């Protein structure tokens, strides 16, 4: 039996207009969006991408501008439960996409990023 040992092809890079690494870095410095109201909430803050039909494609995440800060525990739980259940139970029913838009508008580097990337 012959085994293919060639490296896998790499995924296509994220389009420039979907990528905002400085925003994600800023987002990781915020508090968990669930407010730390749960005993298990903890760990490093991660950028959790919320669904956005306009920027999400098959096998790709939404644009970085549609992300909220979640602790590692909350982010893992969100993946297990799915956004609707997670939002109802852990975000007090707040709409994740609206929260992401609020974080995007609060980011100090937004104007510069939008001028460069449209």
N, C-alpha and C positions, 0 to 999 in steps of 0.2 A: 504494500500500500504506500503510495507516494503522498507526502504531506506538503502542502503549499506553505512555505516559510517566508514568502515575500511579505513585507509590511503592508498593512491595509492602507487603502487610499485615505487621505485626510478629507474631512468634510470641507465643503466650500466655506471660505471665510464669511463672516457676517457682513452684510452690506453696510457701508459707512453710515448711511442714514438710520440704521437700526442700532448702531453701537455708540454708547456713551460711557466709556469706562470711568471717566472722572465723576459722573453722576453716581455710578454704582459705588465708587469709593466713598463719596460723600454720604450715600444712603447707609452704608455699613457703619457709619459713625452715629446714626440715629438710634433711638430706643425701639425695641420690638413693637410692631404695630398693634399687638394684642395688649399692650400696656403693662406687661409683666404681671398680669392679674392671676396667673395660674402657677401652682406650685412647681410644675415641671418646666415651665418656661425658663429657658436659660441656654447658655452656650454662646458661641460667636454669632454676631449678627450677619445674616446673609441677605442678598437681594433676591426676593421671590418675584418672578415674573407673573403678572396676572394676565388672563386671556384678553386678547384684543383682536377681534376678527380682521381688522384692517391691516395689521402688521404681522400676524401669525400665519405661517404656512405649514404645510405637511412636514413634520420632522424638525421644525424650527420654533424657537421661542418668539414671544412677542418682542417688540422693540424694547430696548433698555429703559425708555422713558415710562414704560408701564410696569414698574417694579415697586415693591414696598419692602421695608425692612422687617425681617422676621428672625427670631433666634433660631439656632440650629434645630432645637426641639420642635418649635412651632412650624418651621419649614418642612421638616420630615412629616409631621402630623398633617399638614396641608396636602402633601403629596398622597398620603394614605387616604384622607377623607374626600379630597376634591374641593374645589373652591366654594361651591354653594354651601356645603355642610360646614366647612371650616369657618366661612364668614358668619354664618348664622350662630355658630357655637362659640367662636373665639374672638370674633371682631365685633361682637354685639350687633350683628345684623348690618354693619356698615358695608357699603359696596366697595369691593377691592379696587375696581377700576377708577372710581371717583377718588379713592385714597391715593392711588398712584398719580393721578393728575395733580392732586394737591401737593404731593412731594415734589413732582417735577416743577411746578410753579414756584415752590419755595427754594429750589436749588439756586444758589448764587451764581453759578456758571451757566445757567440756561441761556441767557441772552447771547453770550459769546458763542456757545455751541450752535444755537439756532442760526446765527449770522453766518457761521462757517458751513453748516450742513443743510440748511434750508429746512 
